[in-house]
C-alpha cells in the first residue's frame, strides 16, 4: 500500500495506491529473446516485478535443461545467466560464489553523491525474520564487511544515475548501502524514501543489473567465454 509492503489488514483511504503482485504463472507473457545463447550458457534480461524463481519457471518452459545459478531481487531488472548443462552449472556457480565475475548495476538515487565516485566500505547485519538488513559504519560482532563501488553517470535536478559495482555480495547490499550514505534508490519500497517516491509517482525501484563480465580459468570448459561481457539497457533517466 502506497509503495510499502504490508502484511496485515489495513483500512484504505481515498487516494491510496494498492498494488497486488501475482505469480508469473498468472500471465501468458512470452520469454524475452536471449541476450546470448550457446550450448552451455543462456543469458536473459529479466523484467522487474517478477521473482527469480518465477522467472526460472518460465525459462524452464522454453529451455527444459536450464539450471539457475544466481538470482535478482523481485523488483530488480536485468541480466540473469542460466547454465544449460551440469558442467556449465558447476563453472558458473564457482564464478558467482568466488566472485570471479564482475557485476555492474545502474541505480537512480535521490540526491547527488559526493564525491562523484568512491569505493564504500561498511558492515551489514541481516534480520532474516523480517527480510531486512542494516548497514553500520564500524565493525561489530555478527556483522559482515561489505564493499560497494560507484561512479556518477548523470546528475539530474533531484536524482542521479550511478554505475555500481558489487565488490562483495550480500543480501540487499546495494539498496541498503546507498541508503546508508544518504542516497536511497528511487522507488525502493523497503530502503527508500516513501515521501519522495510518492511525490515522484515511482512505485518500483530504479535498479538494473545491466552488465556482467565473466572470467574463467584456461582449463575451464567455459574458457572461451573468459572476458566476455554481456550488457543490457543502460536506459536509466533522471
C-alpha positions as CSV (number, residue, x, y, z in Angstrom):
1,X,0.0,0.0,0.0
2,X,1.4,3.4,-1.1
3,X,4.7,1.8,-2.2
4,X,5.2,-0.2,1.0
5,X,4.7,-3.9,1.5
6,X,2.1,-4.7,4.2
7,X,1.3,-7.9,5.9
8,X,-1.9,-7.1,7.9
9,X,-5.4,-5.8,7.4
10,X,-5.4,-2.1,6.8
11,X,-8.2,0.4,6.0
12,X,-7.8,2.1,2.7
13,X,-8.5,5.8,2.3
14,X,-9.4,7.8,-0.8
15,X,-6.3,8.2,-2.9
16,X,-4.4,5.3,-1.5
17,X,-2.4,3.2,-4.1
18,X,-2.9,-0.6,-3.6
19,X,-0.7,-2.9,-5.7
20,X,-1.2,-6.7,-5.9
21,X,1.6,-9.0,-7.0
22,X,0.7,-12.2,-8.8
23,X,3.0,-15.2,-9.7
24,X,4.4,-15.4,-13.2
25,X,2.1,-18.3,-13.8
26,X,-0.9,-15.9,-13.8
27,X,0.4,-14.3,-17.1
28,X,0.9,-15.6,-20.6
29,X,3.8,-13.3,-21.3
30,X,6.4,-14.9,-23.5
31,X,10.1,-15.1,-22.6
32,X,12.3,-12.3,-23.9
33,X,14.7,-13.1,-26.7
34,X,18.1,-14.3,-25.4
35,X,20.8,-11.7,-24.9
36,X,23.2,-14.6,-25.7
37,X,22.9,-18.4,-26.0
38,X,25.1,-21.3,-26.9
39,X,25.2,-24.9,-26.0
40,X,26.3,-24.2,-22.4
41,X,25.0,-20.8,-21.4
42,X,21.8,-18.8,-21.7
43,X,21.7,-15.1,-20.9
44,X,18.3,-13.3,-20.5
45,X,17.0,-9.9,-19.5
46,X,14.6,-10.3,-16.5
47,X,11.9,-7.6,-16.2
48,X,11.1,-6.1,-12.8
49,X,8.1,-7.2,-10.8
50,X,8.9,-10.9,-11.1
51,X,10.8,-13.1,-8.7
52,X,13.8,-15.0,-9.9
53,X,12.1,-18.2,-9.0
54,X,9.0,-17.5,-11.2
55,X,11.2,-16.2,-14.0
56,X,13.1,-19.5,-13.8
57,X,9.8,-21.4,-14.2
58,X,9.2,-19.5,-17.4
59,X,12.7,-20.3,-18.6
60,X,12.2,-24.0,-18.0
61,X,9.1,-24.0,-20.1
62,X,11.2,-23.0,-23.1
63,X,14.6,-24.3,-22.1
64,X,14.0,-27.5,-20.1
65,X,17.7,-28.1,-19.4
66,X,18.3,-24.7,-17.9
67,X,19.8,-24.5,-14.4
68,X,19.6,-21.4,-12.2
69,X,22.9,-20.3,-10.8
70,X,22.1,-16.9,-9.2
71,X,19.2,-14.6,-8.5
72,X,18.0,-11.0,-8.6
73,X,15.5,-9.2,-6.3
74,X,11.9,-9.2,-7.5
75,X,12.0,-5.5,-8.4
76,X,15.5,-5.5,-9.9
77,X,15.5,-6.0,-13.6
78,X,18.4,-7.0,-15.8
79,X,20.8,-9.8,-16.7
80,X,20.3,-13.3,-15.5
81,X,22.6,-16.2,-16.6
82,X,21.5,-19.8,-16.7
83,X,23.5,-23.0,-17.3
84,X,22.3,-25.4,-19.9
85,X,24.1,-28.5,-18.6
86,X,25.8,-29.8,-15.5
87,X,29.4,-28.8,-16.5
88,X,28.4,-25.2,-17.2
89,X,26.4,-25.1,-13.9
90,X,29.5,-26.1,-11.9
91,X,31.6,-23.4,-13.6
92,X,29.1,-20.7,-13.3
93,X,28.3,-21.5,-9.6
94,X,32.0,-21.4,-8.9
95,X,32.3,-18.0,-10.6
96,X,29.4,-16.4,-8.7
97,X,30.4,-18.0,-5.3
98,X,34.0,-17.0,-5.6
99,X,33.3,-13.6,-7.1
100,X,35.5,-14.1,-10.2
101,X,32.8,-12.3,-12.2
102,X,32.4,-8.5,-12.3
103,X,28.8,-7.4,-11.8
104,X,27.6,-3.8,-12.6
105,X,24.3,-2.2,-11.9
106,X,22.6,1.1,-12.7
107,X,20.9,2.8,-9.9
108,X,18.9,6.1,-9.9
109,X,19.3,7.6,-6.4
110,X,17.9,10.6,-4.6
111,X,20.3,13.5,-4.5
112,X,23.9,13.9,-5.7
113,X,26.5,11.8,-4.0
114,X,29.8,13.4,-3.1
115,X,32.4,12.5,-4.2
116,X,31.1,11.6,-7.6
117,X,32.9,8.3,-7.4
118,X,34.1,6.2,-4.5
119,X,34.6,2.7,-3.0
120,X,32.4,2.4,0.0
121,X,33.2,0.1,3.0
122,X,30.7,-0.7,5.7
123,X,29.3,-3.6,7.8
124,X,26.0,-5.3,7.3
125,X,23.7,-7.2,9.6
126,X,20.8,-9.3,8.4
127,X,17.4,-9.6,10.0
128,X,16.3,-12.8,8.3
129,X,12.9,-13.0,10.0
130,X,11.9,-9.7,8.5
131,X,13.9,-10.0,5.3
132,X,15.7,-6.7,6.2
133,X,19.4,-5.7,6.5
134,X,21.0,-2.8,8.3
135,X,24.4,-1.2,7.5
136,X,26.8,0.2,10.1
137,X,29.9,2.3,9.7
138,X,32.0,0.4,12.2
139,X,32.6,-3.4,12.7
140,X,30.5,-5.2,15.3
141,X,30.1,-8.8,16.3
142,X,28.0,-10.7,13.8
143,X,28.3,-8.1,11.0
144,X,29.7,-8.8,7.6
145,X,32.1,-6.4,5.8
146,X,30.7,-5.1,2.6
147,X,32.3,-3.1,-0.2
148,X,30.4,-1.2,-3.0
149,X,31.9,0.9,-5.7
150,X,30.1,3.6,-7.6
151,X,30.6,6.4,-10.1
152,X,28.1,9.0,-11.2
153,X,27.0,8.7,-14.8
154,X,24.4,11.5,-14.8
155,X,23.1,14.2,-12.5
156,X,19.5,15.5,-12.6
157,X,17.6,18.1,-10.7
158,X,16.7,15.8,-7.8
159,X,18.3,12.5,-8.6
160,X,21.5,11.0,-10.0
161,X,22.2,7.8,-12.0
162,X,25.1,5.8,-10.7
163,X,27.0,2.8,-12.1
164,X,27.5,0.5,-9.1
165,X,29.9,-2.4,-8.9
166,X,29.4,-5.1,-6.3
167,X,32.7,-5.9,-4.7
168,X,31.1,-8.2,-2.1
169,X,27.7,-9.8,-2.5
170,X,25.3,-9.6,0.5
171,X,21.6,-9.5,0.7
172,X,20.1,-6.2,-0.4
173,X,23.7,-4.8,-0.3
174,X,23.3,-2.0,-3.0
175,X,20.0,-0.8,-1.7
176,X,21.0,-0.7,2.0
177,X,24.5,0.7,1.4
178,X,23.2,3.6,-0.8
179,X,20.6,4.3,1.9
180,X,23.3,4.3,4.5
181,X,25.2,7.1,2.7
182,X,22.0,9.1,2.4
183,X,21.2,8.4,-1.2
184,X,18.5,5.7,-1.4
185,X,17.3,4.2,-4.6
186,X,14.3,5.9,-6.2
187,X,11.2,3.7,-5.9
188,X,12.7,1.3,-3.3
189,X,9.8,0.2,-1.1
190,X,12.0,-1.2,1.7
191,X,15.0,1.1,2.0
192,X,13.9,4.1,0.1
193,X,12.2,7.4,0.9
194,X,8.4,6.8,0.8
195,X,7.5,10.5,0.6
196,X,9.8,11.1,-2.3
197,X,8.7,8.0,-4.2
198,X,5.0,9.0,-3.7
199,X,5.6,12.6,-4.9
200,X,7.5,11.3,-7.9
201,X,4.9,8.7,-8.7
202,X,7.5,5.9,-8.7
203,X,6.5,2.5,-7.3
204,X,9.3,0.2,-8.3
205,X,13.0,0.5,-7.5
206,X,15.1,2.0,-10.2
207,X,17.8,-0.6,-10.1
208,X,19.1,-2.6,-13.1
209,X,21.7,-5.4,-13.3
210,X,23.0,-4.1,-16.6
211,X,26.4,-5.6,-17.2
212,X,28.4,-8.7,-16.2
213,X,31.9,-9.7,-17.2
214,X,32.8,-13.4,-17.0
215,X,36.2,-14.9,-16.1
216,X,37.2,-18.5,-16.2
217,X,40.5,-20.4,-16.0
218,X,42.3,-21.6,-19.0
219,X,41.3,-25.2,-18.2
220,X,37.6,-24.4,-17.7
221,X,35.2,-25.8,-20.3
222,X,33.8,-22.3,-20.5
223,X,37.3,-20.7,-21.1
224,X,36.0,-19.5,-24.5
225,X,33.8,-17.0,-22.5
226,X,36.8,-15.7,-20.5
227,X,36.5,-11.9,-20.5
228,X,33.1,-12.0,-22.3
229,X,30.9,-9.0,-21.4
230,X,27.1,-9.1,-21.5
231,X,25.1,-5.9,-21.1
232,X,21.6,-4.7,-21.5
233,X,19.7,-1.5,-21.1
234,X,21.7,1.4,-19.7
235,X,18.4,3.4,-20.1
236,X,18.1,5.0,-16.6
237,X,16.9,8.5,-16.9
238,X,16.9,11.3,-14.2
